[in-house]
Amino acid sequence: MKLFYHYCPAGFSNCYILGTDFPDPGAIIIDPGIMDSEILSIIEDNNLSINGIFITHDHSHHVRGLKTFMRIYNAEIFAVNPVVLEQKTTIVKDGDQINIGSIRIEVISVPGHSADSAVFKIGRFLFTGDAMSAGLVGSTASSYATMTQERALRSKIFSMPGDYTILPGHGPPSSLEAERRFNYGLHTNEKFNNTRQIIDFTD
């Protein structure tokens, strides 16, 4: 597999293109935050056939380029939400496995940063969107969302055996082993949960 990275300055976000040559040539794009000449050059110069678009979550700086992209290429959109930027999608859910040519994508639902947040596991890569980045977990709008996200990350991501490359929606790549040891957001919540007092109002 060939992995191409593109930085989208409008939203300070990361877009990824993953392609294969053998046995079935094809490619997917993850989070098209912008559609510009640089992304077009990556696709055309490498003779990539984009067959799938995967959306980690429906926030504008990760999907802004979707409409332009769909005017140029005929690709299937995969997302937790049924519609993204007025584009109909193929709905995915936790545990789904999708084959695009020889690329196998596993869907892992991690709600919290947004209700539709998903991680895409492809080989030894984890495309985490905004659920987790280097040293941090996703921002949330409530304590309930924080708890929901933390549970999902611990039970579905951090519990994975072995190491993986973390490719987030913002910032540099990391590794799952590094995040297990040093993720500030995860360990801050852990410290809080271990030290908070529980007040019993029952008789």
N, C-alpha and C positions, 0 to 999 in steps of 0.2 A: 504493500500500500504506500501511496505517496500522500504526504500531508502538507498542505499549503496554508499559510497563515496570512490574514489581512487585517490591519488595524483600521478601524473606522473612526476618524477623528471627530466626527459630529457628535458621537455619543461616548467617545473614549472606550469603545467596545471592540471585542475580537470576533472575527468571522473566520471560519475554517472550511477548507475544501479538502475532501478526502477522495482519492482516486485510485483505481487499480488498472493494471495492464493485462493481467492474466488470471484466471482463464476467461473471465468475462469483463471486457473493458467497460468502465462506468465510473460515475463519481456522484458524490453527494455534497451539498453545502449546508453548513450549520450556522444558523443565525445571520442571515444577510442584512446586517445593519446598514449597509449602503450598497449601491450598485454603481461602480465607477469604472473608469478605463483600466485601472490596475487589476481589479477582479476579472474584468473581461479578458485582459491579456493573459492572466494565469490560466483561465479556462481554454482560450483559443490556442495559445502558444504550446500548451501541453496536450492538445487534442482531446480534451476531456468532454465526455458526454454526461451532462448533469441529469440524473434520473430521479433524484429525490432532494427535497429541501426539508430540513429538520429544525423545528423551532423549540428552543429550551423553555421559553416563556414569552408571552405576548406583551412585551414592553417595547416602546417605540424605537429605542436605540439598538434593538436587536432584530427588528423586522422592517425598518424603514425602507430598505432596498427591495422589498418583496414584489411590489407592483411592477417596478421597472424590470426586474428579473423575469417575471412571468410574461412580459411583453416580448422578451427575446427567446426564452427557452420554454419548452413544454415539459414541465417536471411536476411530479406529485408532491404535495405539501403534507407533511406529517406534524401533528401538534396535538396537545391535549384539548385545546379549544376547537370547536367545529368550524369557526371562521376566524381568520386573521387578516386584518386590513382588507376586509370585504372579499377575501379569497377563501373559497371553500377548501377545507383540509380533510385528510384522512385521519380520523380520530385515533389516538393511541392511548393506552392505559398501562398501568404498572404491570410489568412482567411480559409485555408483548415483545416478540422477536420478529424483526422485519429483515428480509433479504433484498438488497438492491444489488443485482449482479452477484459478485462474490463477497460483497460487504454485508456482514451480519450486524444489525443494530439491536441492542437490548434496551428497552425503556424502563427507567427506574423513576417512579413518582416521588418527588420530594417537596410537597407543598409547604409553604411558610413565607418565603420571600414574595411569592404570588401563589394563588390557588392552583395555577396550571404549571408550576415549575417541574421540570423533568431533567434527569441526567441521562445521557445517552452513552452506553457502554459499547465500545467497538474495539475488539481485541484487547490490548492492554491500555487503551485510552479511555478516559472518563471525561466527557464534555459536560461540564457542570453548570453552564449558564451562570446565574447569579446566586445559586444555592450555596456555593462555596468557591472561594478563591484562595490564593496563596496567603495563609495566615489568618483568614477571616471566614466567617459564615455569612449568609445573606442577611441583609437588613430586613426587618419585619415591622408590621404596623401595629402589632399587639403582643401581649405576653402569651396569649394562646397560640398565635402563629409562630412565635419563637419556640415554644415547647413542641409544637407539631413538627417544625423543621428539624429541631435537634434530635427528636426521636427517629425521624426518617433517616437522617444522616448517620446516626449511630447504628441503627439496625440494618440499614441497607448498603451504606457506603463504607463506613469505617470498619465494619465487621468482615469485609471481603478479605479472604486470605491472600497473601502475597502483596506485591506492589503494583501500582498503576501510575501512569502519567496523568496528572490533572491538567485539563485544558479549560480554563474558566472563561466566563463572558467578559471579564475585565482583568487587566493586570497580567503578570508573567505566569508561565506554567509552573507547576510544582509536582510533587509526588505524593501518593497516598501515605507512604510511610512517614514523610516529613510532616504531613498534616496531622497524622495520628499523634505525633510527638509534640508538635509546636503550634498547632492551630490556636491562635489567641482567643477567637470567639468561642470555640468549643470548650476550652479549658476554663475560660472565665465563667461560662454558664455552669460548668461542672463544680467549680469552687463555690458559686452562689448556692447551688442546689444542696451541696454537702454541709453548708454552714447556716442556712436559714433556720429560724425557729418556727416550729409548728405549734400554734395555739389551739388548745382543745376547749371548745365551748360547751361540750356535753356535760351532763351531770355526773 
